[in-house]
């Protein structure tokens, strides 16, 4: 048994001899949406036998055919109509659900005949003269027996006036209780040019109603122009009959054996735990109340690509629609929307042949849950889509409105339930090519209305045997997206389609959605500037400073100061003792000292001896300190206390002895320190940072300009901000201003900044926010404040910059693995502070990338993981090569 998919010539589904054979066949026929279908059914005896056996075993109930029904006093609304009526009541009358259709006519229009033809069509289709009043709080259908739409004729001087008149007409808000859901206007231009606008409310029509509506209007007009009436057979049923039949066929939700009961069970299982909203690249947050303003981005799939996509559909036993759906799903996954993607699509809902020629609101909506997990090939994804879609089409009878009520997702007024993106492929055609004796063409216009976040619409020419290209359009909610964003979305979708058609066996994660210019910008254009750095290690660079400016102040601690020459000599003295104690290249030396000149001497001395320092924080638990020491392999410690965690280690105290520079060969590639992470996500990791990385931070240019002449030192040495506080000033000729030992509050820090004439400081985001609130004037003497480590408050930054003119606030970001800072964002005035303070751009000699799960760069505005490379990158995790390799 093989059945052709609608609109795809010579494309067949081998439905096989499985137990779903009969229902699949019925579903495929239903999927034809009431249009003429290229259906070919090939039977042989075994297939017929299997079909009969299936029907006998399955006891599949045969639904009652749709015929004219006896009308109750009040005919209820269809389920679809009920939703639109509720929206109309909830939001008030609006043009949101207007469905305008317009055709251009050339020639002399017989307006009397046209007006009569409109009445004929309204008489033929009851729904076009149906009102929707309420009784006892419930709406019902009321067919106005003698009512008929009026034809309004308006003259337009030119196309500009025509556009204005059309816009005004389309914006009409129907009063559904007292007004027919149909209006018709004829706009006449010079030289026998006309536009006929037929405006309907969606409650009485849908997209598939266009063909029978204009077909009947054309026939009625032909008859009236010759003095007769349209000669057409009566319609077998009316929309009210369908409404009653729909409820009979579906049954009730509390009956599990009813059609609606069985289909509801399917959808409850199929949509269990589906995401309620996708993380799309929105330009703005979702508003509380939507404006429903929509705009359009149009694009074209050329004939050559259309042909290749059709061939791919044929080769995979899929439909062209399924290929397009898989491409949108691929694009969404690559844009960070995840791998579980509920997408919506309209289906005609004309599940009985009696509805084929009827105008009315039959369209239903299906949720197509698309799974892109595991980075499948496009061919594999297409197979998943095909299976999911076929199952969905087999359960398309349950009205979407009832499904939403039963699943009861979280309701957000500005968000469509269950899905926010729609995909549709139109190959049915709409308006006729002739109207009476007049030439005719469809008039397309932008409604500027969006019911969904994004709607992907594709159209292919009807009646063609060969692919001639697809017209594409993305309708978007202007509340959420900018035009440029959606235009870029269209360009990326075309890249996905082209790549999928060329190499469908490639993983979807390898499909490049970036243009060459975008890729170049992401990979190189936004890298930090290149800075040339000295090749010597930290000790040699400091010694050069000390030789060039021996009397300059190196550090200030209260009333005590040390010059560069004094600090250098004392560090040399400690280095000699360390070497005597066995310190050689990269020997780990623990440091447990309070903030003091001795602390600075010890760190510099360890580096001069060739070792690497392992800073400890006395405020941390003993178990944590012991774990750090064991992980680092330290057997020697510089300290001024008898801390229990140091039991078993050789300890040295910092003295006042001095010495000349040691002639040790310390390489810039040696470890300078091993600093441990907090361990909040497990075992603390010791991060090994080289001299070269320290030098890159201090001398790369991030702190140039004189703002860091006197830097506040207050961070615990075991916190990587201390790297900046110590080495940025010391290697560039600045001074350290040491805060008093112990934990400090806002008052103590403010006093230290003031008394020490500090010009630059680093504060955690939390501490910065507190100081900005309690005492923003404390920053008055500073030239730069660096902050970060958490979300920086824009209000706090504005308050500080307003209080302290001439100050620059910098959001500095970087994990410990990248030597304190990797990126920065500078703000010098309150007006420069954005609504959300970013982490900024890479520092000199640093590169930052945002990558997806397959390590491909994501486009601007798309979430991903941050990857950092460059001179500041640490050597790795000390003693943990596997973890280093993984990261």
C-alpha positions, -999 to +999 in steps of 0.1 A: +000+000+000+015+033-011-001+067-007+012+100-022+017+129+002-003+161-007+015+184-032+044+160-038+041+142-071+056+107-073+065+108-036+051+077-018+048+064+017+052+027+020+029+021+049+037-016+051+015-044+065+016-034+102-014-030+124-018+007+118-022+002+081-059+012+078-057+042+102-026+054+084-044+053+051-073+072+065-050+098+081-031+103+049-063+110+031-074+134+058-041+152+056-051+163+021-069+192+037-099+188+014-080+196-018-075+174-048-049+148-040-025+128-061-035+095-043-025+062-057-034+030-038-019-003-049-036-034-035-029-070-038-047-100-022-024-104+009-027-066+016-065-067+014-066-098+037-043-080+062-065-049+060-097-069+067-080-088+095-068-055+110-103-040+109-118-072+125-092-074+153-091-037+161-128-032+161-121+003+149-154+022+153-166+038+121-174+075+126-208+087+116-208+105+083-215+142+083-251+150+072-276+178+079-286+177+115-318+187+133-310+220+149-315+226+186-330+260+197-295+272+203-267+259+182-234+259+202-202+272+188-175+249+175-146+244+198-124+266+176-151+293+175-154+292+213-117+301+217-120+331+193-152+342+210-135+341+244-105+361+232-130+387+217-147+389+251-114+390+271-095+415+250-124+433+234-132+436+197-101+441+175-087+433+141-064+406+154-085+378+139-096+394+107-089+374+076-088+397+046-087+384+010-083+408-019-081+404-057-072+429-084-096+431-113-091+447-147-120+458-167-155+471-162-170+457-130-208+453-128-213+464-092-250+455-092-242+420-102-213+418-077-235+429-049-261+403-058-234+377-061-222+385-026-257+379-013-259+346-032-227+334-016-239+345+019-272+327+013-253+295+002-229+296+032-249+301+064-218+309+084-213+342+065-246+355+079-243+340+114-243+362+145-228+351+179-250+365+207-250+352+243-278+338+263-274+329+300-238+338+296-232+313+268-226+321+232-245+304+204-248+306+166-278+326+153-282+324+115-297+356+102-322+344+077-327+375+055-294+393+063-268+398+036-235+417+033-235+450+016-210+460-011-193+493-005-178+510-035-150+535-030-129+554-054-091+557-050-071+583-068-039+562-069-021+533-053-010+553-023-046+562-015-056+526-021-031+514+004-044+538+030-080+527+023-072+490+025-054+495+058-084+513+073-108+487+060-087+458+073-086+474+107-123+471+112-133+455+145-163+432+142-190+432+169-197+395+167-230+396+186-247+420+161-226+422+130-222+398+101-187+383+100-183+394+064-177+428+047-170+435+011-156+467-005-147+475-041-120+501-045-120+516-080-089+532-095-085+550-128-084+531-161-108+503-150-085+490-123-103+477-092-095+458-059-122+437-043-116+432-006-135+405+012-130+409+049-141+380+072-137+374+108-117+342+115-147+328+135-164+323+101-135+313+078-100+300+075-073+299+048-088+269+031-121+287+028-106+311+002-109+286-027-146+277-023-155+313-014-140+328-045-151+299-067-187+304-056-184+342-059-171+339-094-199+315-105-225+338-089-211+369-106-211+351-139-247+342-135-258+377-123-240+395-152-261+375-176-293+382-159-296+348-141-287+332-108-259+309-100-266+273-110-250+253-083-261+221-064-270+227-028-244+222-002-248+189+016-243+205+051-238+239+067-213+249+094-239+245+121-243+209+111-206+205+114-206+220+149-232+194+161-215+165+143-181+175+158-194+170+193-211+137+184-180+123+168-156+134+194-176+123+224-166+133+259-132+134+276-144+113+305-150+084+281-116+068+274-130+049+244-143+080+227-124+096+199-115+126+220-106+104+249-082+083+229-066+112+212-063+131+245-045+102+260-021+102+231-013+139+234-010+138+272+017+112+267+033+129+237+036+163+253+045+153+288+071+176+303+075+195+270+091+229+275+065+257+277+087+283+261+118+281+240+149+302+245+148+321+212+171+350+204+146+376+216+156+413+214+133+423+242+116+406+272+081+394+267+057+422+277+029+417+302+003+427+277+010+420+240+004+446+213+001+418+187+020+441+163+035+419+136+060+425+108+072+404+080+106+393+065+103+377+031+128+354+014+130+330-015+141+294-019+153+292-055+142+265-079+175+246-077+174+243-039+137+236-040+144+207-063+172+193-041+149+196-010+121+177-029+146+150-039+157+147-002+120+144+009+114+117-017+146+098-008+136+097+029+099+090+024+092+123+040+073+154+027+087+187+018+069+201+049+088+177+071+121+188+055+113+224+063+103+216+098+135+197+104+155+227+091+137+251+115+144+226+144+180+224+134+183+262+133+166+265+167+190+240+183+219+259+168+205+291+182+204+277+217+167+269+219+175+234+232+168+199+217+132+195+227+113+218+204+074+220+203+064+236+170+029+243+158+014+237+124-022+243+110-041+214+095-073+219+075-096+201+100-119+191+071-121+155+081-153+147+061-157+151+024-189+170+029-168+199+042-147+203+011-167+230-005-179+248+027-167+281+040-161+281+077-136+279+105-124+243+104-086+247+107-070+229+137-036+232+151-011+204+159+019+204+182+048+187+165+074+179+192+108+177+175+137+159+191+172+170+181+191+153+210+224+135+203+235+157+174+219+135+148+225+138+111+199+157+092+187+125+076+183+109+111+165+140+123+142+139+093+133+103+101+124+114+137+103+142+123+085+119+099+075+095+126+064+122+150+044+140+124+026+109+112+015+101+147+004+137+152-016+137+120-033+104+131-045+123+162-056+156+146-093+155+155-091+168+190-095+206+189-065+224+200-086+245+223-097+214+242-062+201+243-050+233+260-078+231+285-070+195+294-032+199+295-035+232+314-001+247+308+011+277+327-009+306+312+010+338+303-012+364+285+015+374+261+026+338+253+008+313+231+002+280+250+022+248+241+042+264+214+052+299+201+065+291+166+043+280+137+054+264+105+032+261+074+036+250+038+009+262+014+005+245-019-032+248-023-035+281-042-060+308-034-077+333-057-088+324-092-070+337-123-102+350-138-134+365-123-163+366-146-149+381-178-123+401-159-087+393-155-078+386-119-048+384-096-044+381-059-034+412-040-010+405-011-006+428+018+009+429+052-016+426+080+010+438+106-005+414+131+013+386+149-005+358+168+028+339+175+063+348+184+075+336+149+056+321+120+075+304+092+054+304+061+063+287+028+043+287-005+049+267-036+031+272-069+001+249-073-004+228-104+033+227-113+050+193-120+085+206-113+098+226-083+099+263-093+110+277-060+094+285-027+082+319-014+091+322+023+081+347+049+087+349+086+060+368+105+073+380+139+060+397+170+074+432+170+071+433+208+100+407+209+121+410+177+138+436+156+136+433+118+174+428+115+172+398+139+145+381+119+162+389+086+193+372+099+172+343+110+159+339+074+195+340+060+206+313+085+176+291+077+186+292+040+221+281+050+206+252+069+184+241+040+213+244+015+237+223+037+210+198+046+202+192+009+239+190+000+250+167+028+221+152+048+243+127+065+264+154+083+255+160+120+233+190+124+259+204+148+283+208+119+259+228+098+274+263+097+247+289+102+272+318+103+282+339+073+319+341+066+319+377+079+302+367+111+326+338+117+356+361+111+342+386+135+335+360+162+368+343+159+392+372+154+374+405+152+366+407+189+398+393+203+418+414+227+445+435+212+480+420+208+505+433+233+542+426+232+555+415+266+590+410+281+602+374+281+618+375+316+602+361+347+586+381+375+618+384+397+640+398+369+613+423+360+609+435+396+647+437+400+649+459+369+622+482+385+641+483+417+673+492+399+657+519+379+637+535+408+653+522+441+638+550+463+603+548+450+577+535+474+569+499+468+544+494+496+526+512+524+512+495+554+499+520+579+529+540+591+554+515+576+567+519+540+592+499+520+610+512+489+616+491+458+652+486+469+642+476+504+616+452+493+639+437+467+667+432+493+645+416+519+630+393+493+665+383+483+673+375+519+643+352+523+651+336+489+685+325+501+670+308+531+644+291+509+671+278+486+690+265+516+657+247+527+656+229+494+634+251+472+642+247+435+623+252+403+585+250+409+588+237+445+555+244+461+558+266+492+527+273+514+522+308+526+500+315+557+504+351+566+482+380+574+482+411+553+515+428+560+549+437+544+561+403+554+534+387+531+547+407+501+583+398+509+575+361+512+557+359+478+584+378+460+611+357+478+595+324+468+595+335+431+631+346+434+641+312+447+623+296+417+595+281+437+557+286+434+537+299+463+505+282+476+485+308+494+464+298+524+436+316+541+435+313+579+398+319+579+391+286+561+386+253+580+416+232+589+402+203+567+402+226+537+438+238+544+451+203+548+434+193+516+450+222+497+485+213+512+481+177+503+469+185+468+498+209+461+523+185+476+538+213+498+562+203+526+575+238+534+556+268+546+563+305+553+542+316+582+541+336+614+518+313+633+516+278+648+485+268+628+474+232+633+470+227+596+507+231+592+516+203+615+543+181+599+556+208+575+589+226+577+581+263+585+600+295+580+593+329+594+600+361+575+629+380+589+646+413+581+677+399+566+687+413+532+709+401+503+718+409+467+700+395+438+703+358+433+717+346+400+691+319+396+677+311+361+640+314+366+620+309+334+588+328+325+572+294+319+577+282+354+548+281+379+544+313+399+517+301+422+491+273+427+458+288+438+428+266+447+392+271+438+365+273+464+355+236+460+318+246+459+312+221+431+334+194+446+370+188+455+390+221+454+412+223+423+447+237+424+453+260+394+489+264+383+496+299+369+530+307+353+551+338+355+542+345+319+505+347+327+511+370+357+532+393+335+505+393+308+480+404+333+502+431+349+519+445+318+495+437+289+480+471+290+448+466+310+460+489+337+479+515+318+472+552+319+484+560+354+452+550+372+469+522+391+497+543+407+486+533+442+465+501+444+446+489+474+456+454+487+428+439+508+418+406+492+428+373+508+460+360+492+442+328+484+417+347+462+430+354+427+422+391+429+454+393+449+473+386+418+461+419+403+465+438+436+501+427+440+518+423+407+500+449+385+515+478+405+548+462+415+558+453+379+548+487+365+564+509+392+533+516+413+528+513+450+508+488+472+486+502+499+480+474+523+447+474+543+449+464+580+449+427+587+417+408+591+382+411+576+373+447+568+340+466+567+329+495+546+343+520+572+377+505+574+380+502+536+369+538+531+395+550+557+423+530+541+414+544+506+414+579+519+445+578+542+465+558+517+457+581+488+446+550+468+440+555+431+427+520+421+410+492+439+392+459+433+360+451+451+337+421+448+303+431+432+286+425+466+310+448+485+309+474+457+271+475+458+271+479+496+297+507+495+278+524+467+247+524+489+262+533+522+291+556+513+295+563+475+317+593+484+343+568+496+354+563+460+360+601+455+398+598+455+400+569+432+406+569+394+395+534+387+374+508+406+374+473+393+345+451+404+329+418+395+327+382+405+289+385+405+262+406+388+272+442+391+243+465+399+238+492+372+221+514+398+252+512+421+275+521+393+254+551+383+253+563+419+291+560+423+298+577+389+274+605+397+289+611+431+325+608+420+331+626+386+363+616+369+361+580+383+360+550+360+342+518+370+353+486+353+334+453+354+363+428+353+355+391+347+376+360+348+377+326+364+407+316+384+419+295+355+425+327+335+447+347+359+422+370+376+407+388+346+399+378+311+374+405+300+365+440+311+338+466+305+346+502+313+321+529+324+332+565+329+298+583+332+264+574+345+250+577+309+274+549+298+259+524+322+236+499+304+206+483+319+226+451+325+263+455+330+282+432+306+315+414+313+329+432+283+355+424+258+387+404+261+418+418+277+450+422+256+464+389+244+431+372+253+405+356+231+369+348+242+344+326+224+309+316+231+304+280+218+276+255+216+276+219+227+295+209+196+321+236+201+308+257+172+306+295+177+271+307+183+258+339+167+256+371+186+228+371+211+226+333+214+234+316+247+263+293+249+293+284+270+322+308+274+356+296+263+387+316+270+421+314+254+453+334+253+484+343+274+465+345+307+453+309+305+466+288+334+489+259+328+464+235+342+451+219+374+481+209+396+485+172+398+453+165+378+463+160+342+430+143+332+409+172+344+433+196+327+429+178+294+391+177+298+389+214+303 
